[in-house]
């Protein structure tokens, strides 16, 4: 239970302790532990491993493209592509090839297709959009070209940096920062009887800034794997760490013993698996695609990619998402002592 900034740290809720005491005493008297002590940790561990394997293995088992944004220019070509590829692509008709290329470089689409002669097609891709996504686009366009008897020339107009040839640096960075924030929030739960609430807030905020700074410096200037500007990258990773830390602290505070496992499933498992870095967001199943951009890891991956390769053209929305996760969790944590006092005063005897 949380404490107010000016009061002493509180102990475990009386109702929970009172409910557990008779059962614990009876089991101790009988010389055997309660069944719950055996079942709860085992069930939580099984749920976590099942969810982790299902997400990471299941999402990569058979990814299928669905409405991948593709800019198309050329007389009649947009209609032909739409008819041939159906819902696999989301065709964006363009006036000409330069306009289609600009859409790729702004990250409005992941590739641009244009006619380059009577029997040639030109496919311009953004390698920075993700290896899985661009590979799917090349396969789809290749299948269309083969059926139409046309040859495809492919060019990567937004290539990945040489130190991130597989495009996974953003995923590993987001996973590491989320994990660090999760550990930070978990440890803050243990400190509830040691530090006042305001001190825990300072701890979470200051450590999140340190996490974001260290991660940005290592991946950026030191290793050169993430070519984003240092200060915006640091701010993004700080928000990600804060979102993970405050959310973990919030769930542990409100849900008790199952709060940390729920945070593990939400942030480390579902959040990272659906982030769109290892498997492109446009290749995820509908449910996974729907939550991808709403969870902190997915929002962070999108921001890192936009800052690194697309001049931050679409970074505003995912940054706001990260700030909302951290801010709303912090507000709910700050309100917890007041809610507890109100509930206690409401149930106190006259």
N, C-alpha and C positions, 0 to 999 in steps of 0.2 A: 504494500500500500504506500502511496506517495505521501510526502510531507510537505508542508508549506515552507517557504523560504525562511521564515523566522522561527519555526518551531523545531523541536527535537525530532529525529527520525522515529517513525512509528514502527510498531511490531506487527506480526501477522494478525489478520483480522480475527476477532474473538469468535465469530460464528464458525469459521473454518476450523479453528483449533478445537472448539467445543464439540464439533461434529466428529472430529477424528479421534478425540481422546478416548471415549469409551471403547471404540473398536480396537485401538492400539493397545489399551490396557488388557482387554480380554485376550487378544492374540499373544501378548507377552506372557500373560498368566498361563496360557495353554502351551507356551514354548514354541510357537510357530509364527512366522511373519504373516501379515495380511496378504490375501490373494492379490489385492491391488498393487502391492509393492512389486510383485512379480510381473503382472500383466501389463501395467502401464508403460514401463520403459521398453519392454519387448515389442508391444504393439506399435508404439511410436517409431521405433527403429525399423520395423517392417514396412510401415507406411512410407517412411522417408526413402528407403531403398527402392521400394516399388515405384514411387513417383519419380525418383531420380532416373532410374533405368528406363522407365516408360517414356519420359520426356526426351532424354538425350538420344536413346537408341530409336525410339519410335518415330520421332520427328525426322530423323535422317534416313529412315528405312526406305521410304519411297516418296521423296518430295515431288510434288506436282505443281507446275506453274499455274497461277490463276490470276488473270488480269494484270500481267506484268506490263507496266507502262512503256509503250514503244511509239516513237515519233516516226511518221511515214510521210514521205513527199514523193510526188510524181503522179502523172495523169492516170487515174484509175487504180493505182497501186494500193491506196488505202482500202478501197472496197475489196480488192482481191485478197489482201492479207486478212481482213476481218472475216471474210467468208471462209478462207482456208484454215485459219487458226482458231476461230471461235473465241471462247472465253479464256483461252490461254493467255491472250494479250489484250491490253487496253490500248487501242489504236488512237494516237493523237495526230490527226492530219495536219501537215505543215505546208506552207506555201512553196518552200524550196529547200534544198539540201543545207545551205548555211543556217537557216532558221531551225531546222531539225538538230543540227550540231549544237547550236546555242542552247537548245532545250536539254541536251545531254550534259553540257558543261554547267548548267544551272541546277542540275539534279532534278529537273521536272520529270524526266524519263530516264530509263537506264540504257537505252540504245536508240539509234536513229537508222532508218532504212530508206534508201533512195535508189532510183533507177540510174544506172551508170552505163547507158547504151542499150541496144535492143535485147541483148542476151546476158547482161551483167547487172548485178545488184551490189550496192555498196552499204555495208553494215558498219556503223560507228558505235562502239560500245564504251561504257564507263567501267573500266576494270575495278575502279574504287568502289563501285556499287556492290561488289561481292562476287567471288568466284562462282558460287553456285547459281546465282541469278544470271550472270552473263553467259555461263555455260548453257543454261536452259534456253536463253534467247537465241544463241548461236545454233543450238540443235533445232529449235522451231523454225527459224528462218532457213536453215539448211534443208530441212524436210520440204518446205514450201518450194525452195529453189530447185530441188531435185525433181519434184513433180512438174514444175513449170519449165524444166529444161534450161535453167539459167544458172550462171556461175556467180558465186558470192565472194567479194573481196572484203575482208574484215580489218578494221583499224581500231586500236584502243586509243581514244582521244583523252581519257582521264585515267592514266595508268597508276597503279599502286607504286609506292616508294620501293626502292630496291631492297630495303631492309625489312619489308613486310610483303614478300612475294606472294604469300597465300592469303593475305588480307585478314589475318586472325589477330593482329595486335590489338585492335579495338575490343574484341571479345575477351581476350585475356586480361586486358587492362580493366574493363568493366567488372569482370568476375573477381579479380583481385581486390579492387576497391570495395565492391559490395561485400565480399567476405570480411575485409578489415572493418567495415562499418558494422557488420553483423556481430563480430567478436567484441567490438567496442560497446555496442548496446547491451550485449549479454553480460559483460563485466559490470556495466553500470547498474544492472539489476541487483547484482550481489552487493553493491555499495550503498543500497538504500538505507541501511542502518548505520552507515559510517559518514556519508556526506549528505548535507542538506540538498533540497531539490535544486536551488539556484546553483550550487556548486557542481551538481551533476550536469546541469545544462552547460555550464562553462566547460566542463570536461568534454562533453559530446561535441560542442561547437569547435573548441580549440583543437581537439584531436582530429576531427574531420578535416579541418584546414590543413593540418600537418600531413594527413594521409593523402589528400588531393595534391599537395605540393610535391611530396616525395614521388608519387606515381607519375605525375606530369613531367618532372625533371628526368626521371629514369627513362621513360618511354620516348620522350621528346629529344632534348638536347644530348643526352648521354648515348642512347642507342639509335636515335634517328629513325625509329619505327613508326612514329606518329608525327607527321609534319604539321600539326596544328600549331597556331600561335600559343606561346607558353601561358600567358595570363588567362585567356579564355578557356584553355584546356584545364588549367588549375581550378578555375571557378567551377567548371562543369564537374570535375571529379570531386571537388569539395562538397558540392550539392549532392552528388551520388552517395558519398560516404555519410553525409548527414541524414539523407533519406533512409538509408539502411540502418543507421544507428538509432535514430529517433523512432523509426517504425518498430524495430526489435524491442526497444525499451517500452514502447506503447503496448505492444501485444503481450509482453511479459507482465506488465503492470496490470492490465485489464483481464487477461485470460489465465493468469497464474501459471502453473507448471506446464501447460500445453502451449503457452505463448511463444516460447523459443522454437519448438518444433514447427509451429504454424509459420513463423517467420522464415525458417529454413526452407519450407515448401514454397512459400510465396516469393521470396527474393532469390535464394540461391538455386532453387530447382526450376520452378516455372519461369521466373523472371529471366534467368540467364539462358535457359534452353530456348525461349521464344524471342530472344533479343534481336534476332535477325542477322547476327554476325556469322555464326557457324553454318546456319541454313538461312538463306535469304527470306525476308519477311513475305515476299510475294510467292514463295514456294511452301509456306506453312499452311496447315489445315485452317479452315475458317475460324474455329474457336481460338486457336493459337494466334492467328493473325489479328483477331479482334483485341486481344489483351497485350499484344507485343509492344505497342507504343505507349501503353498506359502504365506499365510497370517500370520502376527505376532503371534496371539494366538496359531494357530496350530503348528508353528515352536517352540514356547516356551513350549507347552505341550510335544512335542516329546523330547526336550532337557531335561526337568525336569524328565521325565520317564527314559530316558537313563542314566542320572547322578545318579538317585536314585537306580536303580535296575540292570543296565546292564553295569556298569563301564564306561559309556560314549562312548560305542562302536560305536554308530551312531549319535553322537551329533554334529559333525563338520558341516554338511550341514545345519541343522536348525539354528545353531549359525551364520553362514555366511548369511543366509536369514534375520535374525534379524538385523545384522549389515548393510546389504544393505538397508533395509527399513529406518533405522535411518540416514545412511550416504547420500543416494541419496536425501532424503527429506531436509537434512541440506544444501546440495550443491545447490539445487534448490531455497531454501530460500535465500541463500547468493547471488545468481545471480539475484534475483528479482530487487534490486535497480538499478543495471547496465542495465537490460533490460528496466526498466521504464525510466531511463534517456535517453537511446538511442531512445526509441519510442517518447519521448517528444521532443528531439532535432530534430528528423526527421520530425515532424509535425509542428515545430515552423515556423513562417513567416520569410522570408529572411530579 
